[in-house]
Amino acid sequence: MIIFHGTTDPVISYTCATDAQSKWAARNGCATTTHSVTVTGGHCDYSDGCPADGQVVLCSFDNMSHVWAGGTGTFGDATKASATDLGWSFFKQYAW
């Protein structure tokens, strides 16, 4: 599970993202701790101790509203790391 969220999203509260990470981590059997990796404009928190096929990640983007990280135009924020690229890097680990 990978979650992308802006810290200043006015549509869906940032606490929804942190709650979702905690619930998915518990459901997948991960530890309650995380380790953080810095990305452009934010960071990604990886849940510790997850099973090989159960990683949970929350990528948070500082001062980003309800838009796509790395996107362009009205509904994007090109100053942030690309959520598309981060998502692909995450999911390709699980390809057969």
Secondary structure, DSSP 8 states (H G I E B T S, - for coil): -EEEEETT-SSS-HHHHHHHHHHHHHHHT--S-EEEEEETTEEEEEETT--TT---EEEEETT--SSEET--STTEETTS--HHHHHHHHHGGG--
